[in-house]
Amino acid sequence: MLTWSRNGEGLTGWGEAARLEVSGPDRFAEAARWWRELCAAAEVADAVGASGCGPVAFGSFTFYDRSPSEASVLLVPEVVLGLRADRAWLTTITPAGAAAGSPPPPPLPTPPPSPAAPTGTAAPTNTTNTVTWAEGRVTEQAYMAAVARGVERIRSGDAAKIVLARDLVATAEAPFDVRRVLARLAGRFPDCWTFSVDGLVGATPELLLRRSGDVVHSRVLAGTAWRDTATDDAAGAAEAVVEGLLHSAKDREEHGYAVRSVADALAPYCAELAVPEEPRALCLPNVVHLSTDLSGRLASPSSVLELVGAVHPSAAVCGTPTGSAERLIAELEGLDRERYSGPVGWVDASGDGEFGIALRCGRISGRTARLFAGCGIVADSRPERELAETAAKFAAMRGALEG
Ligand SMILES: C=C(O[C@H]1C=CC=C(C(=O)O)[C@@H]1O)C(=O)O
């Protein structure tokens, strides 16, 4: 099942009418070309005529140009259900070469329940699935050692910021039911974009880019705090966490690099670009982030796929300067990031679409899931603190997998 939704609105797709697998530095441009040609050859009857209506492709791109185990994918479903405000629409897409209406679309399951209706009838009611957890390719010790080395390299001037991640592996008694995992994420994280594309499932708080006509938006996050329930005792602790974050020089530095990277990448495409000077706090159930919403008007039409290719990798997941940070991550992290921290979302035939950064997510395959989480590292970062931050970020997916 393919999904991109937030607060009960979004797109859900089933079946596979077409699929592109692509890798390399030109993967976004190749995906944009493939999608443009496919749409140009399609016969479209679109009675609704809004963003996300008509042919739609779901995309999930690797962080690096290439991943040893995963390609970037663009998937065109056979059936798409769209929900926005007071509108709902259903699109059917017949694969090229097949007679219209054949093969028949798959029986339509209940879409992932929105927070308003958290128990979908299609998902089994038995939620018990015992999950055991193991360290991934990057152990806790290895992660702290990588952060310590990253701090040394930053202090010696090799970069200003790098983002280092680690992984965690879940094994369950029975296969994970992706619909249930999505329903839990959507219910618990209404401010996040819940997604499922080719086995990558999560709820990201970070919108890399939305294009709607000539208007673009981006929600940039970097800088994180969380409530340590073991030591923080009373009410007021949550407010103190927010205040502490808003005044933390280290977090504001991390955040500033991320905002600048997106603003600099978007500026050449925009006739107008508004970049707020001060971040605000985005409070989620498990963490609080510094958050800045950018908005702009495009100077000329570019597909969301091309724009996403220009903005990725932002300093929220890579670092500053981009090239040095990417090399340092490859040297220090010891992880194949696969599609974690890459763009994930959808594009329609007009080039409108929404792509988030694949965060707070995991690669689900049968009874196993590999979860990823990372942190921005600057000169003042401390390894134990960053390890604790990854644990706070993992909590979203851990909880959704456990029930
Ligand atoms: C890289 C991740 O988060 C990014 C987004 C928000 C806050 C971040 C931070 O404070 O380090 C990261 O830049 C992740 O969740 O794996």
The ligand as a Gaussian input file, in Angstrom:
#p B3LYP/6-31G(d) Opt

LIG

0 1
 C       17.987000      13.302000      11.154000
 C       16.881000      13.313000      11.877000
 O       16.256000      14.474000      12.269000
 C       16.593000      15.729000      11.694000
 C       15.366000      16.537000      11.714000
 C       14.992000      17.235000      12.821000
 C       15.909000      17.428000      13.860000
 C       17.198000      17.009000      13.750000
 C       18.175000      17.254000      14.822000
 O       17.874000      18.003000      15.758000
 O       19.270000      16.684000      14.792000
 C       17.701000      16.379000      12.504000
 O       18.326000      17.399000      11.774000
 C       16.193000      12.088000      12.278000
 O       15.117000      12.164000      12.859000
 O       16.704000      10.986000      11.972000

